[in-house]
Amino acid sequence: MLATLKTGFDDLSPRLSIVAKYIVDNPSDFGLDSIRETARKTGVSTYTLVRMAKHLGLHGFEELRAPFRTALVSGAELSDTMDWMETVEQFPETGAPQAKARRNTLAVVQRSLHQLDPATVKSVVDAMFEARNVYLTGVRASYGLAYYFHYVGRMALPTLQLIPRHMNSAVDELNDASDQDLLIAIGVSPYSKETIQACRFAQSKGVKLIMISDSDRISPELTPFEVVTASTITTHFFACYSGVMAVLENILAMLVERGGQAAENRIESYKALREDVEAYWTHVK
């Protein structure tokens, strides 16, 4: 079903495209939610959801939802049976929303790691080591994620570069890039115009593109080499980045593993350097 939805985007009307994208990005929630709740989350009518089912040759919404519901494993989202979570929930006034947010964070991380394909991670890491330069970009809220990934990753892979630097634009930094280089772009909905422009420009230069996002359907103009998706469902008004961070941590772990002894030696040299310049505060008794 997911494969059918992914390959059939171009044949869908704008409203059906919204539904298809939501199902592809949130299969677990789609399997759990009622037709009214799904309509609320997607911003379409219940009639549109029924039309999607009919478009796929099904009798109705329940038949469309059935395979996703079947795929759900009991307790797959680190469920509600944790004793400590019940203690949080009982806290006066703010306990319930705190527990809801914590359950959401745990579910987002598990969902993101569950859908993280080991073959994709290997492909991403191999491409990073094979590239002449590995450019990394992310703006607004995604900048913090990109900065951390670069801070750790460059110790294992010296060719990793965070762009833009020194108040330039990412496009400026990519001006000399070629098909020997790689761009990793981090961004979730709503997608930054600057990030999409950088990706388009990189593609025009022949740069291999890897995207880390909440969807593998971002822009029809982009044809990434790999897309790594993470869940960003939230209980507040902004995306939950816990899942993206979990995915990045796993890529970093494989980056160090792939780098072998040379990567370990570089990391040790950075640690020694920071100790030499007393970069870290120590308590003097």
VEXMARTOR-435944 format. One record per residue: residue in three letters; y, z, x of N, C-alpha, C in turn. Coordinates in steps of 0.2 Angstrom, whole numbers, padded with zeros to 4 digits, always signed. Last residue first. Example, Ala and Ser with C-alpha at 12.3 -4.5 7.8 and 13.67 -1.06 7.14 Angstrom:
BEGIN
SER-0011+0035+0064-0005+0036+0068+0000+0039+0064;ALA-0028+0039+0066-0022+0039+0062-0016+0039+0066;
***
This chain:
BEGIN
LYS+0111+0222+0196+0110+0229+0194+0115+0233+0199;VAL+0116+0207+0190+0116+0211+0196+0116+0218+0194;HIS+0108+0194+0182+0111+0200+0181+0110+0204+0187;THR+0113+0177+0184+0108+0182+0185+0111+0189+0185;TRP+0116+0161+0178+0118+0168+0179+0112+0172+0180;TYR+0113+0146+0188+0111+0150+0182+0114+0158+0183;ALA+0117+0140+0199+0119+0137+0193+0118+0142+0187;GLU+0118+0142+0213+0118+0147+0209+0121+0145+0202;VAL+0114+0132+0221+0121+0132+0220+0123+0137+0214;ASP+0101+0134+0223+0105+0134+0229+0112+0135+0227;GLU+0096+0132+0210+0096+0139+0213+0100+0139+0219;ARG+0098+0119+0209+0101+0123+0204+0101+0130+0207;LEU+0089+0114+0218+0096+0113+0219+0100+0117+0215;ALA+0076+0118+0213+0079+0121+0219+0086+0120+0220;LYS+0076+0110+0201+0076+0117+0201+0079+0121+0207;TYR+0076+0097+0207+0082+0099+0203+0082+0107+0202;SER+0063+0098+0213+0069+0097+0218+0076+0099+0214;GLU+0055+0099+0202+0055+0105+0207+0062+0104+0211;ILE+0057+0086+0198+0059+0092+0193+0060+0098+0198;ARG+0052+0078+0208+0059+0078+0206+0061+0084+0202;ASN+0038+0082+0208+0042+0084+0214+0050+0083+0212;GLU+0034+0077+0195+0034+0085+0196+0039+0086+0202;ALA+0035+0064+0198+0040+0067+0193+0040+0074+0194;ALA+0025+0062+0207+0032+0061+0209+0037+0064+0204;GLN+0014+0066+0200+0016+0070+0206+0023+0069+0208;GLY+0017+0058+0185+0013+0061+0189+0016+0066+0194;GLY+0023+0051+0174+0026+0051+0181+0022+0054+0186;ARG+0015+0054+0163+0015+0047+0166+0018+0047+0173;GLU+0020+0067+0161+0013+0066+0163+0012+0059+0166;VAL+0033+0065+0158+0032+0069+0164+0025+0068+0166;LEU+0031+0057+0146+0035+0055+0152+0034+0058+0158;MET+0025+0066+0138+0021+0061+0141+0025+0057+0147;ALA+0036+0075+0136+0029+0077+0139+0025+0072+0142;LEU+0045+0066+0130+0046+0069+0136+0040+0072+0140;ILE+0038+0064+0118+0039+0058+0122+0040+0061+0129;ASN+0038+0077+0112+0032+0074+0114+0033+0068+0119;GLU+0052+0078+0111+0049+0083+0115+0042+0080+0117;LEU+0054+0068+0101+0057+0068+0107+0054+0072+0113;VAL+0048+0075+0090+0045+0068+0092+0048+0067+0099;ALA+0056+0086+0088+0048+0087+0090+0046+0080+0093;MET+0068+0080+0085+0067+0084+0091+0060+0085+0093;VAL+0065+0075+0072+0067+0070+0078+0066+0074+0085;GLY+0062+0087+0066+0057+0082+0066+0058+0077+0072;SER+0075+0093+0066+0069+0096+0069+0063+0091+0070;TYR+0086+0088+0059+0084+0085+0065+0078+0088+0069;CYS+0090+0084+0043+0086+0090+0047+0084+0086+0053;ALA+0106+0078+0038+0099+0077+0040+0096+0083+0044;PHE+0116+0087+0026+0115+0083+0032+0108+0083+0034;PHE+0116+0096+0016+0119+0090+0015+0118+0085+0021;HIS+0100+0104+0014+0107+0104+0014+0110+0097+0014;THR+0087+0103+0015+0089+0107+0009+0097+0107+0009;THR+0080+0087+0020+0084+0093+0021+0085+0096+0015;ILE+0071+0075+0030+0072+0078+0023+0075+0085+0024;THR+0067+0067+0041+0074+0071+0041+0076+0074+0034;SER+0053+0062+0051+0056+0065+0044+0062+0068+0045;ALA+0054+0048+0062+0053+0055+0060+0056+0057+0054;THR+0047+0034+0071+0050+0037+0065+0049+0045+0064;VAL+0050+0022+0082+0047+0029+0082+0051+0033+0076;VAL+0047+0006+0085+0051+0010+0081+0047+0017+0080;GLU+0048-0007+0098+0044-0001+0095+0049+0003+0090;PHE+0056-0018+0098+0049-0018+0102+0045-0013+0099;PRO+0066-0022+0084+0064-0018+0089+0057-0019+0092;THR+0076-0032+0078+0069-0033+0079+0066-0029+0085;LEU+0089-0032+0067+0086-0029+0072+0078-0030+0072;GLU+0094-0037+0055+0096-0041+0061+0092-0038+0067;PRO+0090-0029+0045+0086-0035+0045+0088-0039+0052;SER+0090-0012+0050+0094-0017+0049+0090-0024+0049;ILE+0079-0003+0046+0086+0000+0048+0091-0006+0046;ARG+0064+0003+0044+0068-0003+0041+0076-0001+0041;ASP+0058+0014+0048+0057+0008+0052+0060+0001+0049;SER+0068+0029+0049+0065+0023+0045+0063+0018+0050;ASP+0074+0038+0056+0070+0041+0050+0067+0035+0046;SER+0071+0034+0074+0075+0035+0068+0071+0038+0062;ILE+0073+0026+0088+0070+0033+0086+0074+0035+0080;MET+0069+0010+0095+0073+0014+0090+0069+0021+0088;ILE+0070+0000+0108+0066+0005+0105+0071+0009+0101;LEU+0071-0017+0114+0074-0012+0110+0069-0007+0107;LYS+0075-0026+0129+0070-0023+0125+0072-0017+0121;VAL+0088-0038+0130+0085-0031+0132+0080-0029+0127;GLY+0094-0050+0128+0087-0050+0129+0084-0043+0131;LYS+0106-0050+0123+0106-0050+0131+0098-0050+0133;SER+0105-0047+0110+0107-0054+0112+0107-0055+0119;GLN+0100-0034+0110+0096-0039+0109+0098-0046+0111;ALA+0113-0028+0113+0107-0028+0118+0102-0033+0117;PHE+0120-0031+0101+0122-0034+0108+0116-0034+0113;ARG+0112-0023+0092+0113-0030+0091+0115-0034+0098;CYS+0114-0010+0098+0107-0013+0097+0108-0021+0096;ALA+0128-0009+0096+0125-0009+0103+0118-0012+0103;GLN+0129-0009+0082+0132-0015+0086+0129-0015+0093;ILE+0122+0002+0079+0119-0004+0077+0122-0010+0081;THR+0131+0012+0085+0124+0011+0087+0121+0005+0085;GLU+0143+0010+0077+0143+0009+0085+0136+0008+0087;LYS+0139+0013+0065+0141+0006+0066+0140+0005+0073;SER+0126+0024+0062+0132+0023+0065+0133+0016+0066;TYR+0117+0026+0046+0117+0024+0053+0124+0022+0056;PRO+0115+0041+0037+0118+0034+0037+0119+0032+0045;SER+0099+0039+0045+0104+0037+0040+0109+0043+0038;VAL+0099+0041+0063+0096+0042+0057+0102+0040+0051;GLY+0096+0037+0080+0100+0037+0074+0097+0038+0068;ILE+0095+0031+0096+0093+0037+0092+0098+0037+0086;ALA+0088+0018+0106+0094+0020+0102+0091+0026+0097;ILE+0085+0013+0122+0083+0017+0117+0088+0020+0113;LEU+0083-0003+0130+0088+0002+0126+0084+0006+0121;LEU+0079-0009+0146+0077-0007+0140+0082-0002+0137;ASP+0078-0024+0156+0081-0018+0154+0078-0016+0147;GLN+0076-0037+0159+0072-0032+0163+0074-0025+0161;ASP+0084-0045+0152+0078-0044+0149+0073-0039+0153;SER+0099-0035+0155+0096-0041+0154+0089-0040+0152;ALA+0117-0029+0157+0110-0028+0155+0106-0035+0154;ASP+0130-0029+0158+0126-0032+0164+0119-0031+0163;ASN+0134-0023+0147+0137-0029+0148+0133-0033+0154;LEU+0132-0010+0142+0126-0015+0142+0128-0022+0144;GLU+0144-0003+0142+0139-0001+0147+0133-0006+0148;ASP+0150-0009+0132+0153-0010+0138+0147-0009+0144;VAL+0142-0004+0121+0142-0011+0122+0145-0013+0130;ALA+0146+0009+0121+0139+0007+0123+0139+0000+0125;SER+0162+0011+0128+0158+0010+0123+0151+0008+0125;ASN+0169+0025+0138+0168+0018+0136+0164+0017+0130;MET+0170+0039+0141+0174+0036+0136+0174+0029+0135;HIS+0160+0041+0151+0167+0041+0153+0171+0037+0148;ARG+0147+0031+0144+0149+0036+0149+0157+0035+0150;PRO+0137+0029+0129+0142+0027+0134+0144+0033+0138;ILE+0122+0032+0138+0128+0028+0137+0130+0029+0130;LEU+0111+0038+0151+0114+0040+0144+0121+0036+0143;GLN+0098+0031+0159+0105+0032+0159+0107+0033+0152;LEU+0084+0032+0169+0086+0034+0163+0094+0035+0163;THR+0079+0031+0182+0082+0025+0179+0085+0026+0172;PRO+0072+0043+0185+0079+0042+0187+0082+0036+0184;LEU+0062+0052+0176+0063+0045+0177+0070+0044+0179;ALA+0062+0066+0177+0055+0062+0177+0056+0055+0179;MET+0075+0068+0175+0072+0072+0181+0065+0068+0182;ARG+0078+0062+0164+0080+0058+0170+0077+0062+0176;GLY+0074+0070+0153+0070+0064+0155+0072+0061+0162;VAL+0083+0081+0152+0076+0082+0154+0073+0076+0157;TYR+0095+0073+0148+0095+0079+0153+0088+0080+0156;HIS+0090+0064+0138+0093+0062+0145+0092+0067+0150;PHE+0088+0073+0128+0083+0069+0130+0084+0066+0137;TYR+0101+0079+0127+0095+0083+0129+0089+0079+0132;TYR+0108+0067+0122+0110+0071+0128+0104+0075+0131;ALA+0101+0064+0110+0101+0059+0116+0103+0063+0122;LEU+0105+0075+0103+0098+0074+0104+0097+0069+0110;GLY+0118+0074+0102+0115+0080+0105+0108+0079+0107;TYR+0120+0062+0095+0122+0062+0102+0119+0069+0106;SER+0118+0063+0082+0112+0061+0086+0114+0061+0094;ALA+0130+0066+0077+0125+0071+0077+0119+0069+0082;ARG+0138+0053+0086+0139+0059+0081+0133+0064+0082;VAL+0125+0043+0094+0132+0045+0093+0132+0050+0087;GLY+0116+0037+0107+0115+0041+0101+0122+0044+0100;THR+0106+0029+0120+0112+0030+0116+0111+0033+0109;LEU+0100+0024+0136+0099+0028+0130+0106+0030+0126;TYR+0092+0012+0146+0098+0014+0143+0097+0018+0137;VAL+0084+0010+0160+0083+0013+0153+0089+0016+0150;ASN+0081-0003+0171+0086+0002+0168+0084+0004+0161;ARG+0069-0010+0172+0073-0009+0178+0078-0003+0177;ALA+0054-0004+0165+0060-0007+0164+0064-0005+0171;GLU+0042+0003+0166+0042-0004+0168+0049-0007+0168;PHE+0044+0016+0160+0043+0015+0167+0043+0008+0170;MET+0046+0012+0147+0052+0015+0150+0051+0015+0158;ALA+0034+0006+0143+0040+0002+0143+0046+0005+0147;ASP+0026+0018+0143+0025+0013+0148+0031+0008+0149;VAL+0033+0025+0132+0033+0028+0139+0031+0022+0144;VAL+0029+0016+0122+0036+0018+0123+0037+0020+0130;SER+0015+0016+0122+0019+0010+0123+0026+0011+0125;LYS+0013+0030+0119+0011+0027+0126+0014+0020+0127;VAL+0018+0030+0106+0021+0035+0112+0019+0032+0118;THR+0009+0022+0100+0016+0020+0100+0019+0024+0106;ALA-0003+0028+0101-0002+0022+0104+0005+0020+0105;PRO-0001+0040+0093-0002+0040+0100-0001+0034+0104;ASP+0011+0040+0080+0005+0036+0083+0005+0037+0090;LEU+0016+0052+0070+0018+0050+0077+0011+0046+0080;GLN+0014+0058+0058+0014+0051+0058+0016+0048+0065;HIS+0013+0071+0062+0007+0068+0059+0008+0061+0059;LEU+0026+0074+0067+0021+0074+0072+0014+0070+0069;SER+0032+0074+0054+0035+0069+0059+0029+0068+0065;ARG+0026+0084+0047+0026+0077+0045+0027+0072+0050;GLN+0029+0095+0055+0022+0093+0054+0022+0086+0052;VAL+0043+0095+0053+0040+0095+0060+0033+0092+0060;VAL+0045+0097+0040+0048+0091+0043+0044+0090+0050;ALA+0039+0109+0037+0036+0103+0034+0038+0097+0038;LEU+0047+0118+0044+0040+0117+0046+0037+0111+0044;THR+0059+0115+0036+0059+0114+0044+0052+0113+0046;ASN+0055+0120+0024+0057+0113+0025+0057+0111+0032;ARG+0053+0133+0026+0047+0129+0024+0049+0122+0025;ARG+0067+0136+0029+0061+0137+0034+0055+0133+0032;ALA+0073+0134+0016+0075+0130+0022+0070+0130+0028;LYS+0066+0143+0008+0066+0136+0007+0067+0132+0013;ALA+0070+0155+0014+0063+0153+0015+0062+0146+0013;GLN+0084+0155+0011+0082+0155+0018+0074+0153+0019;PRO+0084+0155-0003+0086+0149+0001+0084+0149+0008;ALA+0078+0168-0004+0075+0162-0007+0077+0156-0004;GLY+0087+0178+0002+0080+0177+0005+0077+0170+0002;THR+0099+0181-0001+0099+0175+0002+0092+0173+0004;GLU+0097+0193-0010+0102+0188-0011+0100+0181-0008;PRO+0086+0202+0000+0091+0202-0005+0095+0196-0005;PHE+0070+0195+0004+0076+0198+0007+0082+0197+0001;GLN+0059+0188+0000+0060+0194-0003+0067+0198-0001;GLU+0057+0178+0009+0059+0176+0003+0061+0182-0001;VAL+0052+0185+0021+0059+0182+0021+0061+0181+0014;THR+0040+0188+0016+0044+0194+0018+0051+0191+0018;GLU+0034+0176+0015+0035+0180+0009+0040+0185+0010;MET+0033+0172+0028+0038+0169+0024+0039+0172+0017;TRP+0023+0181+0032+0030+0182+0035+0035+0178+0031;ASP+0012+0175+0026+0014+0182+0024+0021+0183+0026;MET+0009+0159+0020+0011+0163+0026+0014+0170+0024;THR+0007+0150+0010+0003+0156+0011+0004+0160+0017;ASP+0013+0138+0008+0016+0144+0006+0012+0150+0007;SER+0008+0127+0022+0010+0129+0015+0013+0136+0014;LEU+0009+0116+0031+0010+0123+0033+0012+0127+0027;GLU+0007+0104+0023+0014+0106+0025+0015+0113+0028;ALA-0006+0104+0019-0004+0100+0025+0003+0101+0027;GLY-0013+0110+0009-0010+0114+0014-0007+0110+0020;SER-0024+0097+0006-0022+0103+0004-0019+0108+0010;VAL-0017+0081+0010-0022+0086+0011-0019+0093+0009;LEU-0013+0066+0001-0011+0073+0003-0017+0078+0004;ALA-0019+0055-0003-0019+0056+0004-0016+0063+0006;THR-0017+0056-0017-0024+0057-0014-0024+0058-0007;ARG-0004+0052-0018-0006+0059-0020-0013+0061-0017;PHE-0005+0039-0014-0001+0044-0010-0003+0051-0011;PRO-0012+0033-0024-0015+0033-0017-0011+0038-0013;ALA-0003+0036-0036-0010+0039-0035-0013+0039-0028;ARG+0009+0030-0038+0009+0036-0034+0002+0038-0032;LEU+0004+0019-0046+0008+0018-0039+0008+0024-0035;GLU-0001+0025-0057-0005+0021-0053-0002+0020-0046;GLU+0011+0031-0062+0006+0035-0060+0001+0031-0055;PHE+0019+0019-0065+0021+0024-0060+0015+0028-0057;GLY+0008+0006-0070+0013+0010-0071+0014+0015-0065;HIS-0001-0004-0066+0000-0003-0073+0006+0001-0074;LEU+0002-0016-0053+0000-0010-0056+0002-0009-0063;GLY+0008-0026-0046+0002-0028-0050-0001-0022-0053;LEU+0020-0024-0040+0014-0023-0036+0008-0025-0039;HIS+0028-0024-0051+0029-0029-0046+0023-0030-0041;LYS+0025-0012-0057+0023-0019-0060+0023-0025-0055;ALA+0031-0003-0049+0023-0003-0050+0021-0010-0053;MET+0044-0007-0050+0041-0007-0044+0033-0008-0044;ARG+0046-0003-0064+0046-0010-0062+0043-0012-0055;VAL+0045+0010-0063+0040+0007-0066+0040+0000-0064;LEU+0057+0012-0056+0051+0014-0053+0045+0011-0056;THR+0066+0008-0065+0066+0004-0059+0059+0006-0055;TYR+0065+0018-0075+0063+0011-0077+0062+0007-0070;THR+0071+0028-0069+0064+0028-0070+0061+0022-0071;SER+0084+0022-0058+0082+0024-0064+0074+0024-0064;VAL+0089+0029-0042+0088+0023-0047+0085+0026-0053;GLY+0090+0038-0032+0096+0036-0035+0095+0030-0040;THR+0080+0044-0026+0081+0038-0024+0088+0035-0027;LYS+0080+0057-0032+0080+0056-0025+0082+0049-0022;ARG+0078+0054-0046+0084+0057-0043+0085+0056-0036;ALA+0066+0047-0045+0072+0043-0048+0078+0047-0045;THR+0058+0058-0042+0058+0052-0037+0065+0048-0039;GLU+0060+0066-0053+0062+0068-0047+0063+0063-0042;ARG+0053+0058-0063+0061+0059-0063+0063+0062-0057;ILE+0040+0057-0058+0044+0051-0059+0052+0052-0059;SER+0037+0070-0047+0037+0067-0053+0041+0061-0053;ASP+0030+0071-0030+0036+0072-0035+0034+0068-0041;LEU+0020+0069-0021+0020+0075-0024+0025+0075-0030;GLY+0021+0056-0016+0014+0058-0018+0015+0064-0022;PHE+0034+0056-0010+0032+0052-0016+0026+0054-0019;ASP+0032+0065+0000+0036+0067-0006+0035+0063-0012;SER+0024+0057+0008+0021+0063+0006+0025+0066+0000;PRO+0032+0046+0011+0025+0045+0007+0023+0051+0005;ASN+0045+0041+0015+0044+0048+0012+0037+0048+0008;ASP+0047+0028+0019+0050+0033+0023+0047+0040+0021;VAL+0041+0021+0009+0038+0020+0016+0041+0026+0020;ILE+0048+0025-0002+0041+0026-0002+0039+0026+0005;TYR+0061+0020+0002+0060+0028+0001+0053+0029+0001;LYS+0059+0007+0002+0061+0010+0008+0060+0018+0007;ALA+0056+0004-0012+0051+0003-0007+0053+0006+0000;VAL+0069+0008-0018+0062+0011-0019+0057+0010-0014;ILE+0077-0002-0012+0078+0005-0011+0072+0009-0012;SER+0071-0013-0017+0071-0012-0010+0073-0005-0008;LEU+0074-0013-0030+0067-0012-0028+0067-0011-0021;ARG+0088-0015-0029+0086-0009-0032+0078-0008-0030;PRO+0088-0029-0024+0091-0023-0020+0089-0016-0023;SER+0072-0036-0025+0079-0035-0027+0082-0029-0024;LEU+0061-0042-0012+0063-0038-0017+0070-0038-0019;ASP+0057-0050-0002+0056-0053-0008+0058-0048-0014;ASP+0059-0042+0010+0063-0048+0009+0062-0051+0002;PHE+0048-0033+0009+0055-0031+0008+0059-0037+0006;GLY+0034-0034+0012+0037-0038+0006+0044-0036+0005;THR+0029-0027+0022+0030-0034+0023+0033-0038+0018;LYS+0030-0014+0017+0034-0015+0023+0035-0023+0024;LEU+0021-0014+0006+0028-0013+0005+0033-0015+0011;THR+0009-0017+0012+0012-0022+0007+0019-0021+0006;ALA+0008-0005+0020+0008-0011+0023+0011-0017+0019;LEU+0006+0004+0009+0012+0005+0014+0013-0002+0017;MET-0006+0000+0004+0000+0000+0000+0006+0000+0004;
***
